[in-house]
Amino acid sequence: MLRLRPLVAAALVASGMLAPRADAAPEVVASIKPIHSLIAGVMEGVREPDLIVAGGASPHLYALKPLDARRLERADIVFWIGPIFEGFLEKPLAALAGKAEIVELDRAPGVALLPAREGGAWEEDEHHHAASALEQDGHLFLDPENAKAIVRIAAARLAALDRANAARYAANASALERRLDALDAALRQRLAAVGGVRFVVFHDAYQYFERRYGLAAIGSITVTPESQPGARRLQAIRDKIRTLGARCVFREPQFEPRLVDVVISGTAARTGVLDPEGALLARGPELYFNLMNGLADGLMRCLG
């Protein structure tokens, strides 16, 4: 490898013949694809953040890899939702990311949290009260208003860490907020046609999306994918599908469809696919928009 003496290198940088180091921007790590997408949008033109839960992996079942540990060790700033969602990260962040600023997005200004629903056969008129922070629903990114709050806090934290690129972070964030407003309006218009159509989901991941767009989910096969439902739960969901006339039961691409087949047996319900965390989508600034539009596409195909 060619090595330049410091004075020569400085002269070349000053003359424009040698570009400044690309790694002058901060080392940024995001926990999951939707959060990574929003952070990548704020950082576009500066640097791509690293991602922990990549590919088709599920954050509910993820085990930290050696490469993830190295990313945390060298990070300047880490964005995650918090222990309510990525519980697997709590100890590694404390042990490995000692020099990093940790931004817990469920505590960010402007992020509105919903209490986690109890069980999988919840009703529209049930009232649940979270007894602790761990009883909040961590799928907060499925509300574009929360996404806007994440964009704002990311731009502010990154600008404080990297003053040289503060103007770019601010401009990217403003453009993202406008796109998120347009996305929100388009989704509201599209989904109005299926607002009263009942359906069942694989796991209870969609509460923020349902509330935002007035959707009529009546239950989930499992509360979290870590816990397999028993025979009594499956029978209760099947009975509810029959009684309330659910039109569709949605599976998720990371998980076997067997449980969905079990609960629709003997009912008139159809099956569809929803991907709440972007398992099948390419990472990057467009993932969040593709994710939200993909949820709408899946709902419209099965419910419409």
Secondary structure as UniProt FT lines:
FT   HELIX           6..15
FT   HELIX           22..24
FT   STRAND          28..30
FT   HELIX           33..43
FT   TURN            44..46
FT   STRAND          50..51
FT   TURN            55..56
FT   HELIX           59..61
FT   HELIX           66..74
FT   STRAND          77..80
FT   TURN            83..85
FT   HELIX           87..89
FT   HELIX           90..96
FT   TURN            98..99
FT   STRAND          101..104
FT   HELIX           105..107
FT   TURN            109..110
FT   TURN            124..125
FT   HELIX           133..135
FT   HELIX           140..142
FT   HELIX           144..161
FT   HELIX           163..165
FT   HELIX           166..191
FT   HELIX           192..194
FT   TURN            195..196
FT   STRAND          198..203
FT   HELIX           207..213
FT   STRAND          216..222
FT   TURN            225..226
FT   HELIX           231..244
FT   STRAND          248..251
FT   TURN            253..254
FT   HELIX           258..264
FT   TURN            265..266
FT   STRAND          270..273
FT   TURN            276..277
FT   TURN            279..280
FT   TURN            285..286
FT   HELIX           287..303
//
